[in-house]
Amino acid sequence: MSERRTSQLNSMYIESHGEKEAVVSNKQERGYKSSVTIDGVTYTLESLGDQGHEQLQNLRVTDQEIRRLEDQLAIMQTARNTYARILSDMVKNVAPQA
């Protein structure tokens, strides 16, 4: 499985899997222009244009959905483990088939 990295973005996160990475830095409160680092190269958000902004938004949305699905998976795994434990406890009182 690939390495997973997380970077903070205005209280949102962009997670990257594998080698491709997009990290956005928002330093406007200090007078800096916002920037994004893609594959190790930094660009201002302004330089990306509308298409670049759209793709960054697509990354945010898909990363949020991945996190939501990972949370769902964790819930399902916990439920499955509980059901398996209950079943294991139940069969302790059942005679096995000969």
C-alpha positions in Angstrom: 0.0 0.0 0.0 1.3 3.5 -0.8 2.4 6.0 1.8 -0.2 8.5 2.9 0.5 12.2 3.6 -1.8 14.8 4.9 -1.5 18.6 4.7 -3.7 21.2 6.4 -5.6 23.6 4.1 -7.8 26.2 5.8 -9.2 23.7 8.2 -9.6 21.2 5.3 -7.1 18.6 4.3 -5.7 17.4 1.0 -4.5 13.8 1.3 -2.2 12.3 -1.2 -1.6 8.7 -2.0 1.6 7.6 -3.7 3.9 10.0 -5.5 1.5 12.7 -6.6 1.0 15.5 -4.1 -0.8 18.8 -4.0 -0.3 21.0 -0.9 -1.9 24.4 -0.6 -0.4 27.0 1.7 -2.6 30.0 2.7 -0.5 32.8 4.1 -2.7 35.7 3.0 -3.1 36.9 6.6 0.6 37.7 6.6 0.6 39.5 3.3 1.8 36.5 1.3 0.0 35.1 -1.8 -1.5 31.7 -1.5 0.5 29.0 -3.1 0.2 25.3 -4.1 3.0 22.8 -4.3 2.5 20.1 -6.9 5.1 17.4 -7.4 7.6 19.5 -5.4 7.1 22.7 -7.4 5.4 25.7 -5.9 2.9 27.9 -7.8 0.8 30.9 -6.8 -2.9 30.1 -6.8 -3.4 33.0 -9.1 -1.1 31.4 -11.7 -3.3 28.3 -11.9 -6.3 30.1 -13.4 -9.8 28.8 -13.3 -9.0 25.3 -14.4 -6.4 24.9 -11.7 -8.7 26.2 -9.0 -11.4 23.8 -10.3 -8.9 20.9 -10.0 -7.9 21.9 -6.5 -11.6 22.0 -5.5 -12.0 18.5 -7.1 -9.1 17.3 -4.9 -10.7 18.7 -1.8 -14.1 17.1 -2.6 -12.6 13.7 -3.4 -10.4 13.7 -0.4 -13.4 14.5 1.8 -15.3 11.6 0.2 -12.3 9.3 0.8 -12.2 10.3 4.4 -16.0 9.7 4.7 -15.7 6.3 3.2 -12.7 5.4 5.4 -14.8 6.4 8.4 -17.7 4.2 7.1 -15.3 1.3 6.6 -14.0 1.6 10.2 -17.5 1.5 11.5 -18.3 -1.6 9.4 -15.1 -3.3 10.6 -16.0 -2.6 14.2 -19.5 -3.9 13.7 -18.2 -7.1 12.0 -15.7 -7.7 14.8 -18.4 -7.3 17.3 -20.7 -9.8 15.5 -17.9 -12.3 15.1 -17.1 -12.0 18.8 -20.7 -12.6 19.8 -21.0 -15.6 17.4 -17.8 -17.0 18.8 -19.2 -16.7 22.4 -22.5 -18.3 21.3 -20.9 -21.4 19.7 -19.1 -22.1 23.0 -22.4 -23.6 24.2 -23.1 -25.5 21.0 -21.9 -29.1 20.5 -19.7 -29.3 17.3 -20.7 -31.6 14.5 -19.0 -34.9 14.7 
